[in-house]
Each structure stands twice: as C-alpha cells, then as structure tokens.
Amino acid sequence: MLAGCSVGPKYNRAAVATPPGYKEMAGGNDQWKVASPDDGVLKGKWWELFGDPPLNKLEEMVSVSNQNVKQAEAQFREARALVALNRAGYFPTIGTSPSITNSHASVTGRSATTSTFSLPFSASWEPDLWGRVRLSVENATASAQASAADLENVRLSMQSTLAVDYFNLLGLDMQTALLKDTLDAYDKALQLTINRFNGGVASKADVAQARTQLETTRAEMTDLGVSRAQFEHAIAVLTGQPPASLTLAPGKIDGPPPPIPAGLPSQLLERRPDIAAAERQMAAANAEIGLARAAYYPTLTLSASAGLQAGNIVDFFSWPARFWSVGPSLSQTLFDFGRRRAQLQQSEAAYDATVAGYRQTTLSGFQEVEDNLAALRILAQEADQLDVAVKAAEESLRLEIDRYKGGTDSYLNVITTQTIALGDERSAVQLLSRRMVAAVQLISALGGGWNASTLPGPADLKSAAGAKPAPTN
C-alpha cells in the first residue's frame, strides 16, 4: 500500500540512435574480425592479445599499484557507504540518555539538596509514505554503481595508456637499433671515402659530407633517448613505482597488431564503463526528481519514550518510577515562496543534462571505435605501400653506391639516396608503432574486457557494505 503512494517518476533508460554496424568494418580487413557468438567481445585481460610477456607483467601491476585506480576505488567505497547510510532510513532510531542530577536550592533561608536518577529510552520512526527513503536509496545505489563504472573506466584508461606508452617505447628501441645499423654503414662509407680521397679519386668535400652525415645520424640516435626515458618514467608511474625503480630492457614489436573482435554497435552500450557510468548518473538524477516531488507531501513521525526516573536509588527500581509517552507528529510546509518548485525544476533540468551527457558519451564512443577502425584500415594500406618504398630505396642505394665506387656518380647522390632510404625505414618503424597504438585505442574504445553485467547490484551493495572490493580486470 505504501509503495502505491510513491511520488517518484519511473525510470526508463533514454533511447539512443544505434547503427546496425560499424561503417569502417564494411568490406572487411585483416585488422579486425566479425566474431562468432562465442567470441564476439573481448574478455578479461585484453592485453594478452598482443602476446608480449613484459607488457603482461606491467599491466598486472596497474590494478594493484596505480594510484589513480586506488583513488577511484576509495571513491567507490565512499559511494557504497552512502547506500548503507540512506538504507538506514527504513528503520527506527533508538537511543538512550541516562543521567544522575544533583541540585541544591535555597528558599527563605532553608536549603535542600535533591538527586534525580533517570534512565530513559526513546525511539522514533518516519514511515516511508511517499517513497523518500526508497528514492534516496535508489539515488545512492545508482550513484554507487556509477562510481563503480568510473573505477573500471579509470582502470581501463590507465591500462590502455600503459600499453600505448609501452609500444611507443618499443618503437623508439626499434628506431635506435635501425640507426645503430645505419651508423655502421655510414662509418664504412666514410672509410671508403677517406681511402678514395687518399688515392686521389675522391675530393675532400666528399669526406666532409660523409663525416657530416655520420655525426648527424649519431645525434639523431642520441636524441631518441630523451623520449625513451620519458616513456619509461611514465610507465613506472602508471605501475605505482618511482621512475628510478623501473628499467626496461630494449625490445621490439613482433609483427603487426592482432585481429580484434569489434562486435556490434549495440554491444558498445554494455561494454564501455564510461557509458555505464553516464547511464547510472541518469538513474540517480531521475530519483532526485522523485525526492523533489516528495517535498510537497507531509512528513509523519512516530515517537515513543519510556524509562525510569526517581529521586533516590532505592525508589529507582520501584513501579511508580516508570514513565512513558507515545504519539505521532505530522509536519507540512505551507508556504515556502517557490523553494520546492525551484528545487523540482532544478532536478528536472539536472536530469535532462544527464540524458544529454549519456547520449553524447554514447556518440563519442561510436566515434572512437570508427576512428580507430579507420586508422587500422588505412595504416595497414600505408604499411604495404611503404614496404614497397623501403625495398625500392634499398635497391636504389645499392646501385648508387656501386656507381660511386665505379667513379660514375658523385658522393652527393649517394648521400641523397642514403637519406631517402633511412627516412623510409624510420617511417616504417614509426608506422608499426602507430598501428599498435591504434589497436590499443580500439580495444579501449570497445571497453576492453569489461561488461556492464559486472556492475554491483543493490543486493551486492547491501551485503558488501564495509567490505573492501578486490581488484578486478
């Protein structure tokens, strides 16, 4: 009967326009796959798709040691405690205030000292006639679920940021290795030019050009150390360590990114924690409207008190020392000059804002998936084209060196061809890094291995009150 008196609006998730499929998946591509029903989404430790043991080890440390994740986890525990706080409104408040009072009074020259022993108990309860408590619990529950989704969003963000930094670092290692090999070739070219100069075949300008190219390339390799050190420091902080505590051995990226199961756009609504958080914020705002409406209705409070009171300790336990009182009270605001109406309008406007935020978050999610699907598709095509260019540049360099040795071409042409070849090779390495980064960003845009079904329900929030959640992936 009391539930029928509830004044809160029924919550319905706002509708969003969901396309039947991703535009960038049309025609297919080897960088993603149309998954069968049993593997349509990423699950669990998504980074294991890359088959990189050092990356796996680093990612495991994020959930345990990353300070941003710890902060979000503490905020979730705070929101969960508010659920228990509001749920307590369903029950009466019981208290006691025992006291012993000694007083001395003087009247017309006579004085007397009296003692009063009191042991009262009181109880008060506000029946949830209009759903105030229920709505406050719904609001706190939805807010706690939003906080849980925020926690998973922070975790996913930190994990994906670490993977992006890691692959950028490996890309720099590969560029460094390439430049080392190039320096060896340039050093041999310099020695060849010096020998030709000593033999009167080459000019002193050729020697100067060869030495300039060698030292310029050496400086470029040294400069890569700045970015590598910064990526290594960033990875250390993401894993909860001081930068001085982490040293990563040089490595390389093994092959192109693996195929990624993209699933369907409709699945994105359940797979991205930021979308889940926005939806739960919408539910919390809906409950706020009900609370604002409930302010128009009276408040009924049932109160009772009983206990013992006497002037001395002997009479304290006698039957006449008892006292009690019980009765209801009703309170109703008659005039507030528009305060409640303004609060209701504020709640309705706040709800509309959360609806718009939810829809915008969803649209942004679709955009991020499409952006990275497009990036993987286009970068794969560019990689094929650049591979052809690298092979052509290497062949051109071989022919140019032979012409120079044969005395039919100048060293300037050799330097020009070497610069083109090195540029193409570095571009190929940088492109591989970009493809790996795009793969990580696509996985992040798809929600990683998370699913909205893992959000704690009302029963979970009730039973887990006061408990600290274990880290999840």
N, C-alpha and C positions, 0 to 999 in steps of 0.2 A: 504493500500500500504506500509506504514511504517512498519507494522508488518511483511510483507514479507521480509523486509531487515534484520530481526533479525539474529544474528550470534550465538546465544546460542544453545547448544545441547538440544534436547527434553529429558525431564526427564522420566525415567521408573524405577519403584522400582525393585531393584535387586532380582532375584529369590533365594529362599532358599529351601532346602530339608525339606519337612514337612511330617512326618509319618502319616499314616491313623488313628492311635490310639496310646494310651499310652501302652507301654509294661507291666507296673506294674498293669494295670487295667484288664488284662486278667484273667478270672475266677471269677471276682467279689470279693467284700469284703464289710463288713458292715460299713467300714470307709469312703466310697465314694459311689456315685450312678451315674449310666448312666442316665442323666437327659432328660426329655422330652423337646420338643422345647420351651415351655413357661418358663422353669426354668433351662435352660442349662448353665447359668452363674450366678455367684454371683452378687448381685446388692446392691448398696448403702452401708449401714452400716453393713459390713460383720461381725463385732464382735458381733452383736446381735444374731448370730447363737448359741453362747455359753450360752445365757440366764443368764448372770451374771450382775445384775444391777450396782454393783460398777465398774465393768470393762466398762460398757456402759458410765457411768458418766465420767470416766477418759479419755476414747477415744474421747469424745466430746470436751475435753479441748485441744487436740493436735492441731487441725486445727486453734484454736483461739489463743493459747498462746505459742506454741512451737517456740523457736527462730530460729531453723533451717528452719522450714516452713516459718517463716516471712522473713528470708534471701532469700530463693528461690523465694518467692512471689515478693520481691523487684527486684530481678534479672529479673523476668518475665516482670515487668513493665518497666524496663530499656530496655529490648529487644523489647517490644511493642512500646516504644517511637522511637526506631531506624526505625521502619516501617514507621512512620509518617515522620521522617527525610528524608528518601530516597524517599518517595512518593512525597515530595515537589519538587523533581527534574522534575516532569511533568509540572510544572508551571513556568512562568517567574518570575524574581526577579525585583522588582520595588523599587526605592529609591529616596531620595532627599537629598540635602545638601545646604540649604540656607546659605548665608553669607553676611556680610557687611564688607568691607575692606576700611580702611583709610590709605593713603600713603602720605609721604612728600618727595619731591625731590628737589635738588638744582642743577641748571645748569647755569654756567657762571655768578655766583653771583645772579641769580634770583632763587627764591624758589616758589614752588607751592604745595598745598595740594589737593589731589583728593580723591573722595569717589566712591566706586563701590558697587551697590546693586545687588545681584544675587539670583534668585530663580529657580534653575534647577531641572528637574525631569529626571530620567533615567530608562530604562528598558532593560533587556537582557534575552534571552531565547535560550536554546540549544535544538533543536528538537531531539527527541529520534530516530534518523535514524537507528541505529544499535542495538537498544534494551538495551543500557547501563542502562537507568533508570529502565526499566522493569525488567532487570536481577537483579539490585540492590534491587528492591522492593521484587522480588521473594526470593532473598537470605535473606533479613531481615525478611520476613514473615516466611520462613522455620525455621530460627533461633529462632524467637519468639515462634513458635509452639513447637520447641524442648525445649525451656525454659519452656513453659507451661507443657510439659510432664515431664521435670525434676522436676518441682514443685510438680506434682502429685506423682512422684516416691519418692521424699523426704517425702511427707506426708504419703504415704503407708509404707515407711521404718520406720518412727517414730511410726506410729500406730502399726505395727507388732512388733517392738521392745518393745513397752509398754506392749502389750499382752503377749509376751514371758517372760518379767520380772515379770509381774503380776502372771502368772501361776507358775513360779519358786518360787515366794514368797509364794503362797498358798501351794505349795508342801512342803516348809520348815515349814509352820504352821502345816501341817498335820504330818510331822515328829516330830515336837515339841510335839504335842498332843499325839502321839504314845509313845514318850519317857517318857512323864509325867505318862501315864498309866503304862508303864513298870517300872518306878521308884516306883510306889505304890506297884506293885507286888514284886519287889526286896526288898523293905523295909519290906514287910510281910515275905518274905523268910528269911531275916536277923533276924527278931524277932523270927521266928520259930527255926532257927539255934541256936540263943542265948539260947532259952528255952531248946533246946535239950542238949546244952553244960552244962547249969546249972543242968540238970537232969543226967548228966554223960553219955549221949548217943552219942553226937557229940564231935568232937575234937575242940581244939582252932584254928587249921588250917582251919576248915570249917567256923568258924566265920570270920576269916581274909579274906577268899576267898569271902564270901558273902558281906562283907563290901567293899572290893576292887571292886567287880562288880557293886555295888550300886553307889559308888562315880565316877567310870569311866563313867558310863552311865550318871550321872548328869553332868559331864564335857562335854560329847558329846552334851548334850542338850544345855548347855550354849554356846558352840562353834557355834551352828546354828544361834545364834543371830547376829553374825558378818555378815554372808551372807544375812540374812533377812534385816538388817539395810541398807546394800549396795543396795539391790534391791529397798527398799523403797525410798532411796535417788535418785536412778536413775529414778524411776517413777515420783518423784517430778520434777526433771529437765525436763523430757520429756513433762510434762504438764505445763512448764513455771513457776514453783514455786521454791523458795529456799527450800532446803531439810528440813529446820526447820519448814516449814509451812504445811507439809503434814504428817499425821499419819494415817496409815491404820489398821483397826481392824483385828485381826486374823480371818482367814476364811479357807475354804476347797474347794476342787474341787468336784463338784457334778457330778459323773459319768464319763464315757469315752467321748471322743470328738464326736461331732455330725457328721452325714454323710455330706460330702462336694461334691457339684456338680462340677466335674472336667471338663466336656465339652470335646471338641476335640482339638488336637494339632493345627489345622488350626486356631482356635479361639484365640490361645495364641498371634498371631501376632497383634491382635487388642485389646488385653486386658491388656498387660503389658506396663506401661508407659515408662520403660527403652527401650523397643524395639521401641516404637513410637518415642522416642527422637532420637535414633540412625538412624531411617529411615528419620526423618526430617533433621538431620545433613547431611545425604547423599544428600537430595534435595538441601540444601544450598550449599554444595560443588559442585554440578552439575551447579548451577547458577554461581559460581565462575569461572568455566571453560569458560562460555559464556562471562563474563566480561574480562577475559584474552584475549579471541579472539577479542573482540570489540576494544581492544587497538591497533590493526593493522589498524583500519579504521580512516578516518579523523573526526575531530570534527567541526561541523558547529554551529556558534553562531550568532544570530540575535540581534543587539543592536540598541537602539534608545534613543535620549535625546532631551529635549525641555524645554524652560523656558523663564524667563525674566531677562534682565540684563541692568542696566543703571547707569549713573554717579551721578544722584540725584534722590530723592524720587519723584519729580514731573514727570520726564520722565519715571519713572519705570513702570507706567501703560499705557504708550503710545504704539502704534502699532509697531514702529521701535525698541522697546526694546526687541522684541521677538527674539528667536534663536531656531534652531532645527538641528538635524543631525540623520541620519538613514542609516544602511547598514549592510551587512553580513560580517562575517570573517570566514575563513577556516584555520584550523591548522592541520598539519600532521607531525608526526615524520618520518624523512627519514632514519636516522642511529642511532641505539642505541646499536650496537655491541652485540646483542644477549639478551638484557634485556627482551624484550617482549616474546621471545621464552622461556627463562628460567622461566618467570612467568607463561606461559601456561603449561610448563612441571610440574612446582610446583603444579599448580591447579589440573592437571590430576592425579598426584601422591597422592595429598590430597584426591581426590575423591575416588581413589582406596582404600585408607586407610579406609575411612568411609564405603565403601562397605564391606570390611573385618570385620570392627568393628560391622556393622549391623548383618552380618551372625554369628559372634561369640556370640554376645549378644543373638541372637535367639537360637543358640545351647545351650548356658548356661541356657536359660530359660527352654528349654525342659529337660535339665539335672536336674535342681532344682525341677521341677514337678515330674519327675521319682524318684528322690532321696527321696522325702517326701512321695510319694505314697508307695514306698518300705518300708520306715520307719514305716508308719502307719500299713501296712500289717504285717510286721514282729513283730512289737511291740505288735500288737493285739494277735498274736500267743504266744508270750512270756508271755503276761499277763495271758492268760489261763493256761499256764504251771506253772507259778509262783503261781497262785491261788491254784493249787493242792499242790504245795510245802508248802505254808503257812499253809494250813489245816493239812497236814501231820506233820509239825513241831509242830503245836499247840497240836495235839493229842499225839505226842511223848513226849512233855514237860509235859503234864498232867500225862501220865503214869510214867515218870521218877520221878516226884515229889511224886507220890503215892509209888513208890518203895523206895524212900529215907525215906519217913515217916515210911514205914514198916521196915526200917533198912536193906533192902536187897541190897542197892546200895550206893555208895559214893556220897558226895556232888559235887565232881569234875564232875561227869557225868551230874548232874543237871545243873551246870554252863555251860557246853559244849552245852547241849540241849537248854538252855535259849539263849545262844549267837546265835545259828543257827536260832532259831525262830525269835529273834529280827532282825537278818540280813535279813531274808526273808521278814518280814513285812516292813522294811525300803526300801528294794528293790522294793516291790510292790508299795509303795508310790512314790518313785523316777521314777518308770516306768510309772505311771499315769501322772506325770509331763512331762515326755519326750513325751508321746503321745499327750498331749495338745500342747506342743511346736511344735511338728511335724505338727499338724493340722494347727496351726497359720502360720507356714512356708509354708505349701502347699497353703493356701489361698493367702499368699503374692506372692508365685511363680506363681499363677494363675492371679495375677493382682488385687486382692481384688475385689472391686465393680466397678473398673474403666473400661472405654471403650474409644477407640480412637475417637469415634464419638463426644465425648465431647471436643475435641481439638478446640480452636478458629480458625475459617476460616478467609480468607483475609478480608471479609466484617466485621467480628466481630472485628478484629484488627484495622480496619479503623474507625469504629463507636465508639469503646471503647477507642480511643486514649485519654490519660489524665485521664481516669477513673480508679479507684482502684477496682480490682476484689474482689467479696465477697468470703469468704472461701467456698470450696466445699468438699464433702466427696467422 
